[in-house]
Amino acid sequence: MDGNRRWANRRGLPKALGHASGARRVRDIVQACADRGVRFITLFAFSTENWTRPVDEVSSLMGLLALYLQKEIKDMNAKGVRLRVVGDTSKFTPRIQALIRDAHANTAHNTTITLTIAANYGGRWDVLQAVKAWQVAHPGESVDAMDEKGLSPYLALAYAPDPELLIRTGGESRVSNFMLWQTAYTELFFSDVLWPSFDTDELDRAIAWYAKRDRRFGSSSQRSTSTVFSQIFQIDPIIHAV
């Protein structure tokens, strides 16, 4: 969900208001995805590289994350949204870590849609931590015994199917260290719309584009997109590199 800062700059507003506007956009898009039958949506909220941003901006983003974890749970429960946060959460303050645990517990029973927030997340980090977790679970075994199927359960999003569609807003054309393992056969849609302006019309444009894709997964025979257009629907950075 890229473009929060540019959206604010074009309006003569502080960057923090751009991020706040982006955060408000999340509720509408999550609801729109649920209405369209999407079962999984992942938001890239804070990358492992975002710590290099100015201290005041990082502090503002952490405040937004804490506020979101506090204020949105009631609405999520009303709409059947299950919330998961993935990433190296040990780097967050004890308060944010506690809010994450509470949010997981308080929404675990919801089944309409699973909303994942990737926070202090990076695709390279994910693969590395998965290998380490596999080694802990298989003490004394050589990594030669590990294969793709054996490693997959240790990835941060092991509870979700691999993404079928990834959307990056804001005119950037790269994945920026997001779900590198899981997006091997993901369709990539790049939108020029800045995230705070990303609406249901642009969402439907991305879905319509996806529906026309010929998904062969490396084979020569055609494998069309599913009737339910997406089992998992990825939106790239809400507060990622601009």
N, C-alpha and C positions, 0 to 999 in steps of 0.2 A: 504494500500500500504506500507507494512512494509519492513524494511531492508535497508533503505537509509544509515544509519550510518555504518552498517556492510559492505555494499558495498564499502563505502569510505575507511574504515579501511583496508580492504583486498587489496586495491590499494595504500595504504600509503597516502591517501588524507585527507584533513580536512573534518570534518562532514558537514560543510556548502556546500561543493561541492557534497556530497552525496545527500543532500536535493535538491540542484539545479538540479542534474541529474534526481532525482525523479520527480521534477516539469516538466522537459522537456518531460518525458515519458507520462505525462497526455495527451498532445495533440494527440499523436499517438493512444492511447487507446480509447479516446473519439471518434475519427474519425472511428476507427475500429468497435466500438460498433454501431455507426450510420450506417455504411455500412452493418451491420448484422441485422438491423431492430430494435435494442434496442431503446426504447423511453425515458428511464430514467436511469441515472447513478449518483450515489452518492459517493463522495470521502471524506473519513474521514481525514481532513486536520490538525486539531488541537483539541485535546480533552480537557475537563475541567481539566484533570490531568496533561497535558503537561506543565502547568505553573511552575511545580516543577523542570523542567530541568534547567541546568545552564543558567544564565542571557544572556550570549553571544549567546547561541544556540537559546533561545527564541527570542532574538532580530533579529537574522538571519532569523528565520522562519517568523517573522512579516514582515521583509523586502521582503521576497519572496512572501508573500501573497499580499502585496501592489503592487509589480512589476507585478504579474500575473493579478491583477485586472486592471492594466493600459495597459499592453502590449497585452493582448489576446482578447480584446473586438472586435477589427476590424476583426480578424480571425474568431471569433465566429459568428459574423454577416454574414460573407461570407459563412459560412458552416451551418447556420440555428440553432446555438446552443443558447438555452435560459439558462441564468445563474441565479441560486439562491444560496444565502448563508444563512445557518441556524445555530442557536446557540445563545448564549448570547453575541451578538455583542456589547453590551454596555460597555464591558470590554476593547474594542479596542480603539485606539487613535481616536480622531475626524477625522483625515485624512483618516484612513482606513474605518471608518464608512461612510464617504462621498463617498469614492470609491465604497463601496458596494451598496449604494443607486444609484449611477450613473450606475453601471454595471447592476443592476436590470432593471432600466428604459431603458437603451440602448439596451438590448437584449430581452425585454418583448415580442416583436412581432415575435420572432423566434419559429419555430414549428417542426424542424427536430428531435431534441433531447433536453431534459432538463438535464443540468448538475448542480447538487447540490454540493456545497462545505460545509461540516459540519465543522465549525470552532468555537472553544470554545464551543463544543457540547458534551453532554453526555446523554445517554439514561435515566438515573435517573433524570437528570435536565429536560429533555423533558417532562417526565410524571408529574413531580412536577409543572412545569410552566403551563402545560395544565390544571391541576386541579385548579390552582389559576385563570387562565383565564376563566375557566368555572364558577367559583364562582363569578367573577366580572360581567360576563354576566348574571348571575342568582342571583341577590342580594336577600337575605332573604330566599333563598331556601336551604333546607338541602342537603348534599351530598348524602343522601339516594335516591334523585331523579335522580342522575346521573347514567348512564349505559355506556357500552362500545361505543355504537353508538353515545351517546351524547357527550362523551369526545373526540372522534377521531378528530372532526373538529378543536380542539385546539392544536393538536400536531404540531410540527414544520414542518413536511412534509405532512401536510394534503392535499396538492395539488397533491400528487403522490400516486399511488397504493402501497400497501405493497410489499416489495421486494420478488422476487421469488428466486433470487440467490445472495449469499454473498460470495465474494472471499477475503480471507486474504492471502497475500503473506508473504514470509520471514520465513516460517516454524513454525510460532506460531499457536496454536490451541485453541483460545479463541476469544470471540467477544469484550472483553474489553470495556464494557459499551456503545456499539454502537447500537442504534435503538432497545432497548430492547422490547418495545411494538410492533413495526412493524415486527420484525423478528420471531414472534411466530411460523410460519410455513415456514420459509425461508430455502432453501437448503444451507448448509454451505460447501464451498469448500476451503480446506487449501492447499496452494502451497508452496513448498520449495524455489521457485525462489525469489530472492531479488527484490524488486519493480523496481529499475532502470534497471534491466535485463528482466522484465516482457514484453513479446512481443506478437504478434498476434497468434503465435503457441500455447503459454500457455493459451491465452484467448480462443482459439478454443478448447483446451483440456478441459477447465472448462465447456464450453458450451456443449460439447459432453457428458461430465459426467452428467450434469444437465438434458439433454434430455432423459437419461435412468432412471431418478428417477420416482418412483411411488408416486405421490402426492395425498394422500387420505384425508388430512386435518382432521384427527381424525376419519373418517368413515371407514367402512369395505370394501366399494366398491372402485374400482380403478378409480382414476381421473388422466389421463395422462397429461403430459406437453402440453402446447399449441403449435400449429403449428408454430406460431411466437414465438420462444423459450423463449422470456422474455419480459414482459411488463415493468419490472424494473430490473436493473442490478446493483448490489452493489459491489463496490471495497473498501475493508477495508484499514486501515490507510496508507496514504502517508507519514505522519510524526507523526505516533503514537508510542506508547511505543514499544521499541525494546527489 
